[in-house]
Amino acid sequence: MSYRADEWKFTKIYADSKILDLSNNKIDNIENGAFYGLSKLIYLSLRNNKLKNIEAETFFGLESIKEIQLSENQIRKIDPMAFNYLTKIEFLALNKNYIVNISELTFKNLTFLRELQLNYNHIESLVNNIFNDLSCLETLFLFSNGINYLDAEIFMNIKDLISLNLGNNSLKTIDLRYLRKLEILYLDFNQFSTFKTNLSGKINNSNKTLFCHLSTIKRLYLDGNPLVHLNSSFFESNGIVPSLVCLSICYCQLESIDNDAFKQYKNLELLLMERNRLLFLNNTIIAGLSALRYVRMDQKAISGSMSDLKFLYPM
């Protein structure tokens, strides 16, 4: 049995209510204007229902809303105007739905939005200006979709982004030249085989290359990509290297790592690289990394001298 949101008789809810949780029900439809009169509401959860569509005036009247949870529904269609008047919203969760296409107008006017969750949908591409109004966005989740390409311009107006999760997609190349404040980057389980950073953003002949300004990156996750070899210039661009604190390259296809591959990463604290094809590692790979406190790797097939690896924690 399914329910309609207008059956909840929102008129009986106090007009000064600030929190409304309708999660874990069987609501499959919300009438336009169903929340009208709840102008002081700041939190609304409709998580884990059976919603399929979000209409133009579904949230009309929610003048003070700061957070809306729409995850774990069956949403396929969102009217381009559905969120446009939610000008104070800071958090919007649309993860775990069936979204394929998103209009360039969907996030218009959401200038205070700080976190957007679009993970676990069926998105394959995004129009370049979709995030143009999200000038305060700090966290963006896009993992577990079917994205195979993103133009650099899509990130042009979200320059304050701190955390970006693009894991578990089909990306072979990425250009993040505009994200000069990015600290956390998930690119795990994509199709990258080679990584070359490029501050000017010029594309070379390879179609499997990472192009981005990585000097601010502190946590980088590349697990599950078909990597083969790491050397000292793996992430270098014009002499600039990232300020890595954590590097995760597990479940790749790494066969070799140069002895000096990590020498420039003086801030590195966590190095995770188990489940690869490494046959030989020398203890010099972590020489000079005084900040390093935790290393994880497989030791079974490694035949190099590892006597000085004080931080080794085998799987």
N, C-alpha and C positions, 0 to 999 in steps of 0.2 A: 504494500500500500504506500502511496506517495502523498505528500502534503504540499499545499501551496502556502507561500509566506503570508498571504493576506488572511489566512485562517487563524494566524496567531493573534490577531486583533491588537496591533501595536498601539492603538489609541488608549488601551488600558495600562500601558507602560508609562511610568512617570516621565513627564516632559523634561525633567532635569536629570534623567538617567545618563550616566557616563559610560557604562559598560553593558553590552548586550551580547550574550553568548548563545548562539543557536546551532552550535556544532553538534555533530553526531546525531542528526535527525534524518528525515527522509524528504526534505524539502526539494521539490523539483522545479519550482517556478516562483519568481518574486514579481509581483505587480509593480508597475511604475508608480512611484510615490508612496510605496508601502512604508517607508521610514520617515515620511514627512511629519514634522513636528518634533522630531528628536534632534533638535539643533545643538544640544549640548553633548551629544554622544561623541566620545573620543575613541572608543574601541568597539569593533563589530567583528564577530567570528561566525562564519557560515561554513566552517571547515567540515569535511566529511558529510556532505549531503549529496543530492542528485541533480544539482543545477546543471543545465546544458547551455543556457544563453544568459548573457548579461545585457539588458536593454539600456536604451539611452538615459532613462530617468529612474533606473532601479534604485540609485542611491540619492535621489533628489531630496534635499532638505538636511543632509548631514553636513552642516556648515562647519562643524568643529572637529570632524573625524580626523584622527591621526593614524589609525591602524585598521586595516581590513584584511581578514583572513578568508581566502577563497580556495585554499588548497584542498586536494582530495575530493574534487567534484567530477563532473563529466563535461566541463565547459569546452565547447567547440567554437562558439561565436561570441565576440565581444563587440557591442556597438562602439564605433569610434568616439562617441561622445559620452560614454558611460562614466568615465572618471574625470572629465574635464572641469567639473565645478568643485572637485574635492581639493581645493587649493591649499589646504593645511595638512594634507596627508603626508606622513613620513615613512610609512611602512606598508607595502602591498605584496601579499603572497598569492600567486597564481600557479604555484607548483602542483604537480601531480594532477594534471587535467589532460585534455585532448586538443590543445590549441595548436593550430598549424600556421595560421596567418594572423599577423597583428598590423593594424592600420598605422600609418605614420601619425595619425591624430590621437591615438589611444592614450598616450601619456602627456598630451599637451596641457600646459598650465600647472603641471605638478612640480613646481619649482622648489618645494621643500622636501620632496621625496628623498630619503636617505638609503633605503634598502628596497630592492626589487627582486622578487623570486619568481623565476620563469623556468626553473628546472623540472625535469621529468614531464616534458610535453612532446610534441611532434614537430617542433619548429625546424625548418631546414634552411631558412634564410630570413634576414631582417633588412628592411629598407634603411638607407643611410641616415635619414633624419629622424628616426624613431625616438632617439633619446635627446633630441635637441633642447628640450625645455628642462631637463633633469640636471640643472646646474649644481645641485647639492648632493647628488648621488655619490655614496661612498662604497656601497656593496651591491654587486650584481651577480646573481646566480643564473647561469644558462646551461649548467651541466645536464647530461643525459637528454639531449635532443638529437636532431639529425643534421646539425649545422656543418656544412662543408666549406663555407667561405664567409668571411666578414671583411668588408672594406674598411680601411683605416679611418675613413670619414665618419663611420658610425660612432666612434669614440671622441670625436672632435670637441663636443660641448659637455663632456662629463670628465673634465680634466682633474677633478678632485677625487676621482675614484681611487679607493685604497685597496679594495679586495675584488678580484675578478675570478669567477670559477667557470671555466669553459671545458671542464673535464668530460670525458665520455661522449665526444662528438666525432666528426669525421674530418677534422681540420688537418690540412697538410701544410698550410702557410698562415701566418698571422702577422699583422702590422699594428703595433701598439704605440706608435710614435707620439701620440698626443697624451698618453697617460703618464705624465711626469711625476705623479705622486703615488703611483702604484707600489704597494708593499707586499701584497699576497697574490700569487698567480698560480692557478690550477690549470694545467694543460695535459693532465694525465689521461691516458687511454684515448689518444687521438692517433694520427698517422704521420707524425713528424719523424723524419729519419736523419735530418741534418739541421743544425742550429747555427745561424750567423746573425748577429745583431747588426743593425744598421741605423745610425742616428738620422741620416738624411732620408731614410725610407725608400731608397732606390731598390727596385727589385732586380735580382740577377736572373740567370737562366734557369735556376733550380725551381721546381714547383713544390718542393718539400722543405721549405726553409722558414725559420722564425725570424721576423723582422720586428725588433722592438727596442726601445730605449730602456735598458734594464738596470740603470745605475741606482735606482731606488728600491729595487726588489730585495726583500728580506727573506721571504719564504717562497720557494719555487718547487712545484710538484710536476714531474715529468714521467711519472710511472706509466708503464704499459705502452710506451712508444717504441718503435723499431729502431732504436739507436744501436750503433756498432762500436764507435770509438770516441773517447774523450781525450782532448789535449788541453794545453794551458790557455789557448785562445778560444775555447769553446763558446764562451759568452762575451768575449771582448769585442769592443767596437771603438776604434780610434783611441785605444789606450784606456778606455773606461770599462770598468768591470762592476758587476752588481755588488751590493753590500749584503751578500747572502748570510743569513743566520741559519737557515735550514734548506738543504737540498735533498730532494727525494727522487731517486732514479731506479726504483725497484721494478721488477717484472718487465724490464726492457730486454734487449738482445745484445747487451754489451759484451764484447769479446776482449777488449783491451782498454786500459786507462794509462796514459802517460804518467811517469813518476812525478812530474811537476804540474799535473792537471789542476790541482787545487791550491797551488802555492799562493795565488793572489787573493784568496778569500780569507783574509785575516780575521773576519768576524764570524766565520763559520762555527756553529755550535753543534749542529746535528747533521750527520751525513748518513743517509739511508740508501743502500744499494744492494739489498739481497735479491735473490732469484734472478740472476743474470747468467751469462755464459763465460764468466771470467775464469781463466786458467792460471794466470800468474799475476800476483800483486807484490810489490816491494814495499817495505816499511817506509820508504821515503815519500809515499803519496800524502802523508799527513805531516811531514816535517815542517816545522815552523808555525803550525796552526795552534797557537797557544790557547785560543778560545774554545777549541773543540772539546766537547765533553761526552759525546755519544756517537758511536759508529756502529752500523748494523750491516753485515754482509755474510754471505755464505762462505764457510771455511773449508768445506769438504774437498773441493776440487782445486783449491788455491795452493800452489807449490812454491810461492815466493817466500822470502824471509820476512816473517811478521813479528819478530821478537820484541820490537819496540812499540808495537801497537797496544798501548796501555788502555785504550778505550774500546777495544774490540768486544762486541757482544754478538756472537754467532747465533743464527736462527736454530 
